Amino acid sequence: MSNKTSLRLPLISLGLSFLLAGWMACKPAADKPEDTAAAPGADKTAASQTATPGSQPAPGQPAAGGEGMSTPAAPANPANPADAKPVLPKDLPAVVAKVDGKPITRDDLLQASQAVQIRLAQQGRPITPTVGFYRQVLDEIVGIALLQEDAKTSGVTASDQEVQQQLTQRKSVFPDEATYKKALAKAGLTEEKLRQQTRDQISVQKYLQSRLAQAGNVSDQATREFYDKNKAQMQAPERVHVRHILIGTGEKASPADKQKARQKAEDVLKRLQAGEDFAKLAQENSDDPGSKIRGGDLGWLVKGQNVPPAFEKAAFALTKPNELSPVVESPFGYHVIQFVERQASGPIPYEQVKPRIAQLLQQQQAQQQLAARVRELRSKAKVEVFL
């Protein structure tokens, strides 16, 4: 690649943490915690409609405690006051850095920064871009560029089949071709550029799989020590296990339609009180597609979860097995809730949380190894930063 050619960056929306998450996703999964319910009646497909082809969500987020590999954010108390100064995109240089003479452009940095800002906003941490913020994102880009070149030098590549499979998966979240092309244009991508980015991303993740393979063994002693040191955080909140039947109403339902739905819910409640089977009635009547196939089972709810307040209040008011709530109104419609069981708040047993601790420690080990490799590569490369 000539020095005049901009680096082809793999998908940098989550920086090095994205690549690390991809590596973790290729490992055998640890035991998952028991699922908690989504908002009753919520449409889980809506979020996928807004995805962009070049920003597929990472399979998991990096754990805290690694060495600077998480999603960048501006320093709370930067050592250099100039780092805290907000900066406009137009004030950034056209070339923000060079790695062995190969430029990283302002557009590369802005694309990555925008994706990081979106991710932070989704986490409830909106941010105003500062010099320090852009520098941190740029450090991530430089790290990925170094890993990308090392992967190429090591002969690690992605096959055409792997690339096409990934592209097909990304494209499948869009309802039609026109929406997909519109999202591409909005992201400043062509199909060819997306294909190359995808190839680079897969290559680097395969490279990480070989480089970080040894970061997989966590001893029982290590998990036990972590548990003992962090017992204060190993607390489970009070939760209830419930089922429900939803008689749905649309956003523009008329008063007459709402009254009709309420009456149907009242009729279902009477049939349950007369002894009819809850699961059967849920499968026949519920308008919540996610739970009706499970007989209305919503799993475990904790307070403050993403469920309507009226629903939460009614669910936690129930105390006896198979007890039924009155008809409860929510923005989704009318619910009949059945209590299954309750768990009081208290410490989570070690054996229950052990697999998740092991995965956390594996991830920390991988973060440390990845950070060390980037430092090593950076020490051998010529990295020029112009921010």
C-alpha positions in Angstrom: 0.0 0.0 0.0 1.5 3.3 -0.9 2.0 6.1 1.5 -0.6 8.2 -0.3 -3.3 5.7 0.3 -5.5 6.1 3.4 -5.5 3.1 5.8 -8.5 0.8 5.3 -9.8 0.6 8.8 -11.9 -2.4 10.0 -15.2 -1.5 11.7 -14.0 0.9 14.3 -17.3 1.9 15.9 -16.3 0.3 19.2 -12.5 0.5 18.8 -10.3 -2.2 20.2 -13.1 -3.3 22.5 -15.2 -4.2 19.5 -12.5 -6.5 18.3 -12.0 -8.0 21.7 -15.8 -8.6 22.0 -15.7 -10.4 18.7 -12.9 -12.6 20.0 -14.9 -13.4 23.2 -17.9 -14.2 21.1 -15.9 -17.0 19.4 -15.2 -18.7 22.7 -17.6 -21.2 24.4 -20.3 -19.2 26.2 -20.4 -19.1 30.0 -23.6 -20.0 31.7 -26.0 -17.1 31.2 -28.0 -15.6 34.0 -31.7 -16.3 34.0 -33.5 -14.1 31.5 -35.6 -11.2 32.7 -38.6 -10.1 30.7 -38.7 -7.4 28.1 -41.4 -4.8 28.3 -44.8 -6.7 28.0 -46.0 -6.3 24.5 -42.8 -4.6 23.2 -41.8 -5.2 19.6 -38.3 -6.4 19.8 -37.7 -6.0 16.0 -38.0 -2.2 16.0 -34.4 -1.5 17.1 -32.9 -3.5 14.2 -34.6 -1.3 11.7 -32.3 1.6 12.6 -29.0 -0.2 12.2 -26.3 0.9 9.8 -24.5 -1.7 7.7 -21.1 -0.8 9.0 -22.0 -0.8 12.7 -23.2 -4.2 13.8 -23.5 -4.3 17.5 -20.8 -6.1 19.3 -21.8 -9.5 20.9 -20.7 -8.3 24.3 -19.3 -5.3 26.1 -15.8 -5.4 27.5 -15.6 -5.6 31.3 -14.2 -2.9 33.5 -10.8 -3.2 34.9 -8.8 -3.7 31.6 -6.1 -1.5 30.4 -7.7 1.3 28.4 -9.6 -0.9 26.0 -13.1 0.1 26.7 -15.1 2.6 24.6 -13.3 5.9 24.8 -14.7 8.8 26.7 -13.2 12.2 27.5 -11.1 12.3 30.6 -12.9 13.7 33.7 -9.9 15.7 34.8 -7.4 15.9 31.9 -3.8 16.7 32.7 -3.7 19.1 29.9 -6.5 21.8 30.2 -6.5 22.1 26.4 -7.8 18.5 26.1 -11.0 19.6 27.7 -11.7 22.2 25.1 -14.6 21.4 22.7 -13.4 21.2 19.1 -15.4 21.5 15.9 -14.9 18.8 13.1 -13.8 21.5 10.7 -11.0 22.5 13.0 -9.4 19.1 12.8 -6.5 18.6 10.4 -7.3 16.8 7.1 -4.8 14.1 8.2 -4.9 13.4 11.9 -2.2 10.8 12.2 0.2 8.6 10.2 1.2 5.1 10.9 4.4 4.2 9.1 3.6 7.0 6.6 0.1 5.8 5.9 -2.5 8.5 6.7 -5.5 8.3 9.0 -7.8 11.0 7.8 -10.2 13.4 9.5 -13.1 11.5 7.9 -11.8 8.2 9.5 -11.7 9.9 12.9 -15.1 11.5 12.6 -16.7 8.3 11.5 -15.3 6.4 14.5 -16.0 9.3 16.9 -19.7 9.5 15.8 -20.1 5.8 16.4 -18.6 6.1 19.9 -20.8 9.1 20.7 -23.9 7.1 19.7 -22.8 4.2 21.9 -22.1 6.5 24.9 -25.5 8.2 24.4 -27.2 4.8 24.4 -25.5 4.1 27.7 -26.8 7.4 29.1 -23.5 9.1 28.9 -23.8 11.8 26.1 -20.6 13.7 25.4 -19.5 16.9 23.8 -16.4 16.1 21.6 -13.2 17.6 23.0 -9.6 17.5 21.9 -9.0 14.8 24.6 -12.0 12.7 23.3 -10.7 12.8 19.7 -7.3 11.8 20.9 -8.6 8.8 22.7 -10.6 7.7 19.7 -7.6 8.2 17.5 -5.5 6.0 19.8 -8.0 3.3 19.3 -7.8 3.7 15.5 -4.0 3.6 15.6 -4.1 0.4 17.7 -6.5 -1.2 15.2 -4.3 -0.1 12.2 -1.3 -1.7 13.9 -3.1 -4.9 14.5 -4.4 -4.9 11.0 -1.0 -4.6 9.5 0.4 -7.3 11.9 -2.4 -9.6 10.9 -1.5 -9.0 7.2 2.2 -9.6 7.9 1.3 -12.8 9.8 -0.7 -14.1 6.8 -4.1 -14.0 8.5 -6.9 -13.4 6.0 -10.6 -13.7 5.7 -12.1 -16.0 3.0 -14.6 -14.7 0.5 -17.2 -17.0 2.1 -16.6 -15.5 5.5 -16.9 -12.0 4.2 -20.1 -12.7 2.3 -21.7 -14.5 5.2 -21.0 -11.4 7.4 -22.3 -9.0 4.8 -25.5 -11.1 4.3 -26.1 -11.1 8.1 -25.7 -7.3 8.3 -28.0 -6.7 5.3 -30.7 -9.0 6.7 -31.6 -6.5 9.5 -33.0 -4.1 6.9 -36.5 -4.5 5.6 -35.6 -3.9 1.9 -32.9 -3.0 -0.5 -33.8 0.7 -0.6 -33.5 1.1 3.2 -30.1 -0.8 3.1 -28.7 1.5 0.4 -30.0 4.6 2.2 -28.2 3.5 5.4 -25.0 2.9 3.4 -25.1 6.4 2.0 -25.8 7.9 5.4 -22.8 6.2 6.8 -20.7 7.4 3.9 -20.1 3.9 2.6 -20.2 2.1 -0.7 -20.8 -1.7 -0.9 -17.2 -2.2 -2.0 -15.9 -0.2 1.0 -18.1 -2.0 3.4 -16.9 -5.3 1.9 -13.3 -4.3 2.4 -13.9 -3.1 6.0 -15.7 -6.4 6.7 -12.7 -8.3 5.4 -10.3 -6.3 7.5 -12.5 -6.8 10.6 -12.7 -10.5 10.2 -9.0 -10.8 9.6 -8.1 -8.9 12.7 -10.6 -10.9 14.8 -9.1 -14.2 13.5 -5.6 -12.8 14.3 -6.8 -12.0 17.9 -8.2 -15.5 18.3 -4.7 -16.9 17.7 -2.9 -14.2 19.7 -5.2 -14.4 22.7 -5.8 -18.1 22.8 -3.9 -18.4 26.0 -6.2 -16.0 27.8 -8.7 -18.7 28.5 -7.7 -20.5 31.7 -9.0 -19.0 35.0 -8.5 -21.0 38.1 -11.2 -21.7 40.7 -9.0 -19.9 43.2 -9.0 -16.8 41.1 -12.8 -16.8 40.7 -13.3 -17.4 44.5 -10.9 -14.6 45.4 -12.8 -12.2 43.1 -16.1 -13.2 44.6 -14.8 -12.8 48.2 -13.4 -9.3 47.4 -16.6 -8.1 45.7 -19.3 -9.6 47.8 -20.9 -6.2 48.2 -21.7 -6.2 44.5 -22.8 -9.8 44.5 -26.4 -8.9 45.5 -29.5 -10.0 43.8 -32.5 -7.6 44.0 -36.0 -8.8 44.9 -37.7 -10.2 41.9 -41.0 -11.9 40.9 -41.7 -14.5 38.3 -45.0 -13.8 36.6 -47.2 -14.7 33.6 -49.5 -12.4 31.7 -52.2 -12.2 29.1 -52.2 -9.0 27.0 -55.3 -7.8 25.2 -53.6 -5.2 23.0 -54.7 -1.7 21.9 -53.1 0.3 19.1 -51.7 3.8 19.7 -54.7 5.3 17.8 -57.4 3.1 19.4 -60.7 4.9 19.9 -62.4 4.9 23.2 -64.8 2.3 21.9 -62.0 0.0 20.8 -60.3 0.4 24.3 -63.6 -0.5 26.0 -63.9 -3.5 23.8 -60.4 -4.6 24.7 -60.9 -4.1 28.4 -64.1 -6.1 28.3 -62.3 -9.0 26.6 -59.6 -8.8 29.3 -62.3 -8.9 32.0 -63.9 -11.9 30.3 -60.5 -13.7 30.3 -60.0 -12.9 34.0 -63.4 -14.4 34.8 -62.5 -17.6 32.9 -59.3 -17.9 34.8 -61.0 -17.3 38.1 -63.4 -20.2 37.1 -60.4 -22.5 36.8 -59.4 -22.5 33.1 -55.8 -23.1 32.3 -53.7 -19.9 32.1 -51.2 -21.1 29.6 -53.9 -22.3 27.2 -55.8 -19.0 27.4 -52.6 -17.0 26.9 -51.8 -19.0 23.7 -55.3 -18.4 22.5 -55.9 -14.7 23.5 -52.6 -12.9 24.3 -51.4 -10.2 21.9 -47.8 -10.4 23.2 -46.1 -12.6 20.6 -43.0 -13.0 22.8 -44.7 -14.5 25.8 -47.8 -16.2 24.4 -45.8 -19.1 22.9 -44.6 -19.8 26.5 -48.1 -19.7 27.9 -47.7 -16.0 28.9 -44.5 -16.6 30.9 -42.5 -13.4 31.3 -39.8 -14.8 33.5 -38.3 -12.8 36.3 -39.0 -9.1 36.8 -37.0 -6.7 39.0 -38.2 -3.2 40.1 -37.1 -0.5 37.8 -36.9 -2.8 34.8 -38.3 -1.6 31.5 -42.0 -2.4 32.2 -44.9 0.1 32.6 -45.2 1.3 36.2 -48.8 0.1 36.6 -47.7 -3.4 35.4 -44.8 -3.4 37.8 -46.9 -2.3 40.8 -49.6 -4.9 40.1 -47.0 -7.7 39.6 -45.1 -7.0 42.9 -48.4 -6.7 44.8 -49.1 -10.4 44.2 -47.9 -12.8 46.9 -49.5 -16.2 46.5 -48.8 -18.9 43.9 -51.3 -18.6 41.0 -52.8 -15.4 42.4 -54.4 -13.2 39.7 -54.3 -9.5 39.4 -57.3 -7.3 38.4 -57.2 -6.1 34.8 -54.2 -3.7 34.5 -54.1 -0.9 31.9 -50.7 0.0 30.3 -49.7 1.7 27.1 -49.8 -1.7 25.4 -53.3 -2.5 26.4 -54.9 -4.5 29.2 -53.2 -7.2 31.2 -54.1 -10.1 33.4 -51.1 -11.1 35.5 -50.5 -14.3 37.4 -48.0 -14.7 40.2 -45.7 -17.7 40.0 -43.0 -17.2 42.6 -40.8 -14.6 44.3 -37.2 -14.3 45.3 -36.1 -12.0 48.1 -33.1 -9.8 47.7 -29.8 -11.2 49.0 -26.3 -12.4 48.1 -25.9 -14.4 44.9 -24.4 -17.8 45.7 -20.9 -18.3 44.5 -21.6 -21.3 42.3 -24.4 -19.4 40.5 -22.2 -16.4 39.6 -18.9 -18.3 39.1 -19.2 -18.8 35.3 -19.8 -15.0 34.8 -16.8 -14.2 37.0 -14.6 -16.6 35.0 -15.7 -14.9 31.8 -15.0 -11.4 33.3 -11.5 -12.5 34.3 -10.8 -14.1 30.9 -11.8 -10.8 29.3 -9.5 -8.8 31.6 -6.6 -11.1 30.7 -7.4 -10.7 27.1 -7.6 -6.9 27.4 -4.2 -6.8 29.1 -2.6 -9.0 26.4 -4.2 -7.0 23.7 -3.0 -3.7 25.3 0.5 -5.1 25.6 0.6 -6.2 22.0 -0.5 -2.8 20.8 2.2 -1.1 22.9 4.8 -3.5 21.5 3.7 -2.8 17.9 3.5 0.9 18.5 7.1 1.0 19.9 8.3 -0.5 16.6 6.2 1.6 14.3 6.5 5.3 13.3 3.3 6.8 14.6 2.8 10.6 14.0 -0.2 12.3 15.7 -1.2 15.8 14.5 -3.9 16.6 17.1 
